[in-house]
Amino acid sequence: MGHSEPRTSTSFLLMGTQESVPRATLDARRQAFRALHEGGCFVIPNPWDVGSARYLQHLGFPALATTSAGFAFSQGLPDSDVAVSCDRSLAHIAEIVAEVDLPVNAALRRATGFNRTKWLTASHGCAATGVAGLSVEDATGGRAAPLYDLPQRISGRARRVGSDLRGEHDDEGS
């Protein structure tokens, strides 16, 4: 039996998350997440579904970080952009954000290959889920060049993600 892709859209995620988690709550979570980073090292576990997220919150962790591999595997799928679409990942991230009272850092698998248009869509969509932070996988999957050349590309993208997380939407730049 095959797995069908749920029909979601970034606008649905934005509306659904805003309705389920008040903006002031999301802002407080983002401030708390920033404070954790400013305070030094901390452990941030990876829930793969709502049940594991709730359990990890119950154990007292100060924040959570989604796992693209854990989510894919829990669905019986490989960890790949083909098997788990960006919309499906965003729906999963939004569900975890809505079901816990902690800051959630999101993992986006390979950040859609750093294609500018796809990156902007994914980062805006991810910010709309209510996450407190965003981690970008830097592995290309290739043997010759195993990592993306991030120093040349990531600074502008990181500024845009930061703007998204603060509720600012500036599509200018590279």
C-alpha positions, -999 to 999 in steps of 0.1 A, spaced: 0 0 0 15 34 -10 16 66 10 -2 95 -4 11 130 1 -12 152 23 -25 183 5 -11 213 23 1 247 14 22 273 31 -9 297 34 -28 269 52 1 263 76 4 300 83 -33 303 91 -35 271 111 -5 279 132 -15 314 140 -49 302 151 -35 274 173 -6 293 188 -9 331 196 17 354 181 28 365 216 35 329 225 55 323 194 75 355 201 82 344 237 94 310 225 117 326 200 131 349 227 136 319 250 154 300 223 177 329 216 184 331 254 193 294 254 219 300 227 233 330 245 236 310 277 260 285 262 256 248 254 223 229 259 209 196 249 181 197 223 165 163 215 148 153 182 112 142 184 99 124 154 62 128 161 38 146 184 39 118 210 77 119 213 76 157 214 52 157 243 72 131 261 105 150 257 87 182 269 75 162 300 111 151 307 121 188 311 140 197 280 141 234 273 136 231 235 131 206 208 145 202 173 126 183 145 143 156 126 137 151 89 151 115 91 131 106 121 99 119 106 105 102 73 114 68 89 83 70 112 63 72 80 80 43 65 98 65 40 135 72 32 149 106 43 149 124 9 134 155 -6 116 132 -31 100 109 -6 90 137 19 80 170 1 86 204 16 48 209 22 47 176 41 77 185 62 62 219 70 29 203 80 48 180 104 68 209 118 36 230 123 20 200 141 48 197 166 50 235 172 12 235 179 14 206 203 42 216 227 49 246 249 86 248 240 107 265 214 111 242 183 140 243 159 131 230 125 154 208 103 148 213 66 165 186 46 191 201 22 171 233 22 157 224 -13 192 224 -28 197 261 -22 176 271 -52 168 307 -44 131 306 -51 125 273 -34 146 284 -4 126 316 0 93 297 -2 106 270 23 120 295 48 89 317 47 68 286 51 90 273 79 88 306 98 50 305 93 49 272 112 59 291 144 94 276 148 119 294 170 149 285 147 159 267 115 187 243 108 199 238 73 215 205 63 247 212 44 253 178 29 250 175 -9 249 137 -10 278 137 -35 312 122 -30 332 148 -49 318 177 -30 301 164 1 291 198 15 275 228 0 298 259 -4 279 277 24 302 307 31 293 321 -3 256 315 -1 243 312 34 248 347 49 220 363 28 197 334 33 203 334 70 194 371 72 162 363 54 153 334 77 160 357 107 137 382 92 110 356 87 113 344 123 109 380 135 79 385 113 96 407 87 93 397 51 121 411 29 126 391 -4 155 413 -15 190 400 -19 205 368 -31 
